[in-house]
Amino acid sequence: MSVITISRECGVDSEEVASLLAKKLGWEYIGKQLVAKIARELRISKGEAEAFLQDAQSRLLRFVDRYTCTLIQKVVDRERGCLDDESYFKTVKKLVEDVYEDRNAIILGWGGMCLLRDKPDVLNVRLIKDEEGKIDTIMERFNIDRKAAKYHIDREEKDSKSLIKHYFKVDWNDASLYDLVIDMGKTTVEDAANTIIENLKLKTS
């Protein structure tokens, strides 16, 4: 009964790793896109929203309400979606802590490694890759040139670093925040997922 948090640099196939982990472990993968989807869905009519909530299988729905989704969607809708709002941060903090209490989840992003840093049975993972590898991935993913890819990476990583520094007063790259650091330029998604699972067994045994 545990939680895995994944912190990642831009362009490291983190969504693929999280999704594969969820499949292998039978856990739920909780990332920004899932909450954004819920936020969008809850902005439809009351009847449609109720139908969506009844049909949805996500455990995350237990922890969100219209207030939560309004704050999250406000940031997701922006060109640069980062946690730059104090109310938004408090909402995300509660969301992550609630998910931890419910256990058996993979939390991608959200500052999970800081929010759950002192909690037992949490494996904090960091995914990295060399700059050229990240650029190649983003160029292919978005069909953009090298300059645009580098700009995208620099912007996204600057936002993430600033967020962690602002709210937690720590360096995003501080290795002491993580139980496991994986270089995705030197491993496959499958091998990364298997490595995480093996480390989870060691930590929680």
N, C-alpha and C positions, 0 to 999 in steps of 0.2 A: 504494500500500500504506500505509494510514493508519488512524487511529482518530479518531472524533468523540466528544467528551464533551459532554453536555448537562446544565447546571445550570438549575433552574427554580424559579420561585415557584409557589405553589399556585394551581391553577385556570387554567393557561395552555395547556392542550391539548398538553402535552409528549409524552404517550404517542402521540397522533395524529401529531405531527411526527416522532418517532423511528420509528414504524412506516412512515410514508410514505418517509422517508429510506432505510430498510432495503430497501423495495421498489424504489425508484429506483436505488439503488446495487448491489443484489444482495448486501448485507451483512447481518449479523445484528444485531438490536437486543437489547441485554442490559439489563434493568431488574430491579427488586426482585421484581416479580410472577413473572418467569420463574424466578428462583432459588427463590422461595417454592414454586412449583409442583414444581420438582425436589425440594426439601426434603420436601414432603408425599409425593411419590411414593416417595422412598427410605425412608419410614417404613413402607411396606407389607411384605409377606412377601418373603423373599429371592428366591424364584422370580419373583414378580410384578415386583420391582425389576429383576431381570436382564432380564426380557422388555421392560420399559419402556426400559432403557438400550440394548438392541439395536435397538429400533424408533425411538427418538428420533433426530432429525436435528441437534439443537443442538450446535454446537461447544463450548458451555459445559460440556457433560457431561465433556469431557476434563479439566476443571480442578476438578471437585467430587468429594468423597467423602462418606462418611457423617458424618465429623467436621465437615466444612465445613457440611453441611446441618443437622446438629443445632444448631450455633451460630446459623446464620441463622434457622432455624425458631423458635428460642427467642425471638428478638427479633420476628420477624414475627407470632407469636402474641399478643404483648402489645398492649394497647390503643394504646400509643404506640410504634410500632416505629422506634426510632432506634439508632444505633451507640453504645450506652452501656456496652459491655463490651469490655475491652482485648483479650481473646482473639478476640472477634468482629471487632474492627477489624483485627487482624493477619491474620485469615482473609480478610476483604474486600480488604485491601491486596494480598495474594498473588493473589487471584482477578483483580483489575483488572490487575495487572502481567502475569499470565499471558495474559490476553486481549490486552493490548497486544503482547506478543511474537508472538502468533498473527496479529495485524493484521486489518484490514478488519472493524471492528465499531463499533457505535454504543452507547456506554455512557451510560445515563440514570441520573443520580444517583450514588450510591456515593462521592461526593467525588472523582470522576474528574479534575476540573480541577486538583485539588491533588496527587493521587497521580501524575499524569502531566505535571505542570507543566513539567518540564525535559526532557521526551522530545521527540525530533524527530518530525515528521510526525503531530502531534496538533493537531486544531482544537478549541479549547475554546469552547463556545457557551453563552450565557446567555439564557433566555427570561423576559421580564417582562410585566407588565400592570398598569394602574392598579387601585387598590383596588376601586372600584365594579365594574369589569369582572370582577375575580376573584370578587367576591361574587355577581354575577349568574350566573356560570358554575357555582359551587358550589351555589347555590340550585337551579338547574335539574338539575344532575347528581345530587344526592342528595334532591331534592324536600323541601327544608327551608326554614325562614324566614330572613330576613336576619340576625337575631341569631345563629342557630345557624351560619349560613354564615361569618360573621365570626369566630366563636369557633373554628371548624374551621381557617380560614386562619391565624389568629394562632397557634394551637397548633402546626400543622404547620411554619410558618415559624420559629417560635421554636426548635423542635427542630433544624431544619436549621442555623440560624445557630449554635446552641450546639455542635452537632457539629463544624462547621468550625472554630470558634474553639478548641474544646478540643483537637482532634487536630492542627490545622495552624497554629494561632496567627495566623490571618488573618480578615479581615472577609468574610463571605459575599457582600457587595455590592461588594467592591473590583473596580472595572472592569479593573484590571491583570491579574486572573486569567483574563480572557477575550479571545479573538481577535475575537469577534463577539457583540454584544448585540442582540436582536430584541424589539421591542415587539409582543406578540401581540394587543394591543388595536387595532393599526393595520395588521395584515396577516393574511392567511389562512394556514391550515396549508400549503397548496400553495405559496404564495409564500415562506413561511418555509423550507420544504424546499429550494426552488430557490436561495434566497439562500445557504443553508448550503453547498450543492453548489458554487456558483460561488466562494465563499470558500475552500473546500477545494482547488479546482483552483489558485487563486492561491497558496495557501500551500505546496502540494506540487509545484508545477511547477518 
